[in-house]
Amino acid sequence: MAERKPRLTREDWLTAGLVALEEQGPGALAAEPLARALGTTKGSFYWHFKDVATFRMSVAEAWEARALAAIAAAPRDGAATERLLALSRPDPAEAAMRGWARRSPQLAAVVGHVDRARATALRDSLAGLGLTNPEFARIVQAAVIGMETLGDTAPLSTLLAAILALQDA
């Protein structure tokens, strides 16, 4: 007798959706290819989601929750550089979300919510170091977005070190 596979949960589908978004972009968020990748049928997909549009919005909301959790989890004690680096680390699917958000007002609102949360955390962290100019937080955030788009966030540590040096100036 064939071994019965465990039923997939809604979270299993969302996790697969986030991976597909990271690796292939929003075009990969469709029932058929995800069902194949998960070794199941589209029926399982439609058991958890009314339609593909609902699934896509659920993936966006899962990304938002993951990104906000990472911002909230940034260390509050210890070296300022460590906190700023943690806040400057984009989510793996962020570049795909930003590209997708340019074509969807709903998704732009989701990305905007994460951006505002990150900006507030950056501003508060920098203010705690005596750097109260809000433009510093905007510069760091713009650098995060730009470096993520370029696919190389390594230079962020240099930028943050330069900003932190201003604290001593």
N, C-alpha and C positions, 0 to 999 in steps of 0.2 A: 504494500500500500504506500502511496506517495506521502511524503512527509508534509504536513500542513504548515504553511508559513504563518508566522504571527501577523495579526492584523496591524495595518499601519494606522498610526494616530494622526490627528491634525498636525501635531508638532513635527512628526516625521516628514510630512509633506512640506511644511514651512522650512524645515532645515534643508531639505533637498532643493527647495526653491531659492533659499539664500545662497547655497553653493552654486547653483546654476546661474544665479544673478552675478555672483563674483567672477565666475569663470567664463561665462558666455554673454552676459548682458540680459536685459529684460526680454528679448525675443525668445529666450529659452524657457520662459515661464508659461508653458503650455502643458495641457494634460497628457497628451500622447508621449512626448519624449521623456517627461518625468516619470510616467508610469513604467516605461521601458527601463529607465535607469534604476528604478526601485524594484523591478521585477514583479510588477503587479498589473492590474487592469485599470482602465480609466474609471471603471465603476467605483473603485476605492476613492479616487479623486473626487468624484461627484457625490460620494457619501458625505464627505467633509466640507465641500465647497459648492455653492449654488451654481457657479459658472467660473470661467477663467478670470473674468474681471474681478470677481470677489476674491479669488485666490491671489491675484496680483496685488490687490490692495492689502490683503492679509500679510503677504510677504513684505510689503513696504512698512506696515505697522510692526512686524517682527524685527525688521532692520532698525526701525526707530527705537524700539524698546532696547535692543542690544546696544545701540550707540549711546543712548541715554544712560544705560546701566554702566557702560565703560566710563562715561564722564563722571558719574556719581562715585565710581570705585577708585578714581584717581587718588593716590595717597595724599592725606592732609598733613601728616607729620613727616618730618625728615627734610631732605634737601629740596629747596625750591625748584632746582633744575629737574629733579625727578618728577615732581608734580606737573611742571610745565611740559615735560616730555610726554608724560602720560596723557595729558589733555590735548597734546598736539598729534597724537597717534590716530590717524583716521581708521575707521572701520574697514575691513577688507572689501566690503561691497560699496563703499562710499562713492568711488568714481563712477560705478555703474548707476547708482542712485541719482547722482548729479546729472548725468547724461539723460537719464530717463525723465527726471524732473523738468528738464527744459521743454519737454513735450506734453507735460501734464500739470495743470494747476493744482490738482489734488496732491500729486507727489511733490510739487514745489513746496506746498504747505508742510508736508512731512519733513523734508530736508531743512526747510526754514526753522522748524521747531528745534531740530538738533543743532543747527547753527546758532540759534539764540542761546540755547543751554550751554554750548561750548564757549560762546563769547562771554557769557556771564561768569562762568567758571574761570576762564582766562583772566578776565578783568579783575575778579576778586583775588586771584592768586597773585597777580602782578601788584595790585594795590597793597596786599599784605607785605610785599617787599619794598613798599614805598614808591612804586612806579604807578602813579595814579592817572597818567595820561591815557584815556581810553583808546587812543590811536594805536598804542602798543599792542593791545589785544587784537585789534582789527588787522594789524600787520602780521601778527603770528597766525591768525586764522586764514588770512589770504595766502600766506606762505604754505600752510598745511594743504589748502585746496589746490594751489598751484603745483606743489611738489607731488601730491597724490596724482594729479592729472599727468604729470611727467613720468610718474612711476618710480620716483626716487625721493624718499623722505629723509635720507641720511643728512643732507645739509641743514635740516631743522635744528640739530643740536648746536651748530655753529651760530645760527641766528639767535637762538635762545641764550647762548653764552654771551653774545654781543649785547643783547637786551639786559641781561643780568649784570653785565659790567657797568651799565649805566647807573645801577643802584649805588655803585661805589664812587661814581664820578661826582 
